[in-house]
Amino acid sequence: MTTVYAIGSRTTGHVTPYKQNCPAVATSEVPKDSKKNIFFTYSGDNQTFQSGYLGITESSIRGTLHIRFKKNNPFYAKNISIILTCVERGNLSLGGKRNKKTYTCFLTTVDQRKEVWRSETPDGFQLIDEMDIPFEFKLPNNVNGSLVTSSSHIKYNLKAIVYRKAKWYQSSEKSVSIDFPVYRYIFPMPDLLQPGCFKVEPNDNKTKTKIDCSLLLPKIYFSPNEEIPFQLKVKFPDPRVSIKSIQFGLKTCADITFSTTRSPFFATYYSSKKRVKVNEIRMLPDSNNTDVTIELKIPVNEDVISTTNSSITKISHKVRAKVALSGDKDFEIEVPVIISRRTSPEVHDQILRIQSLMNVLQ
């Protein structure tokens, strides 16, 4: 099966995840009614040009470049090249309308070029009409996945350049380029899958009665389309203090670093947020007036930005719960978690077997 990758529009918010520009169209063959004479496709069950699990296994960008020119409109080409790039960019505007300054930084992390076809004719130019050219680029294991925020982005781009005979009304190059998403994966090591208990530090607890609060997570590694279940345990020294409501959610933090500014730009965004009142709170049976245990769940959306640590942009996530009290000051607790795409169960088991074998050999 071949999937044609189309280009459309994309919108960005305060801190928004990378979204595919336009829904891909699945078809069993290259569409005959396509108006483009140079275009890319990716094949198989993939949802993009990416093959493999970047960050865990070898990963590559593979697809097919299609050339479609009508025979009554001859096209003479000398050679064809495909370029794969990944660019990190950060933008920051400071000041008002009169003294506004914009800081921009660039970092190219991938820049690969391949010549996929060359003319064999003596004069260097060959007549072409229909061609299907497969290509593949190996991705370095240390590059990050795609992301887009209001102040930074990491974008992957494929560009095909056809060198042709120049005419007075056209240049010697004809090109086509597309942006496409690349996903990075984090292998869940055993310590990331262990339960954790986190308490409110004394310096952060501003309540008068010094309430003891802890947040229990089954693990700290989660993936998109997964729920984050947690327990909130609260001990009240004073029985006159009680819970009015709880606001909780998954907070995404974007830290954009600019070498030209003294301090980095920092932004937050709640990918999931909910507020429940005391009559909506589910408490465990062993709860009482002074010792309360609450169970809550946070959904992780499909389009949440994965945890990222690049040279320009750092994306982190926190489970946050703010407790409103009756008879005392409100307090909050935040726990860092990792959000990343997960490999298939088959690949996960295969990697575990390889690691176990390596440990035995060592």
Secondary structure as UniProt FT lines:
FT   STRAND          2..4
FT   STRAND          25..27
FT   TURN            32..33
FT   STRAND          38..43
FT   TURN            44..45
FT   STRAND          50..51
FT   TURN            55..56
FT   STRAND          60..68
FT   TURN            71..72
FT   STRAND          75..94
FT   STRAND          101..118
FT   TURN            122..123
FT   STRAND          126..128
FT   STRAND          130..138
FT   TURN            141..142
FT   STRAND          147..148
FT   STRAND          152..164
FT   TURN            168..169
FT   STRAND          173..180
FT   STRAND          184..185
FT   HELIX           190..193
FT   STRAND          196..199
FT   TURN            202..204
FT   TURN            208..209
FT   STRAND          212..217
FT   STRAND          221..222
FT   TURN            224..225
FT   STRAND          227..235
FT   TURN            239..240
FT   STRAND          242..256
FT   TURN            259..260
FT   STRAND          265..277
FT   HELIX           278..280
FT   TURN            285..286
FT   STRAND          291..299
FT   TURN            302..303
FT   STRAND          308..309
FT   STRAND          313..326
FT   STRAND          331..339
FT   HELIX           345..361
//
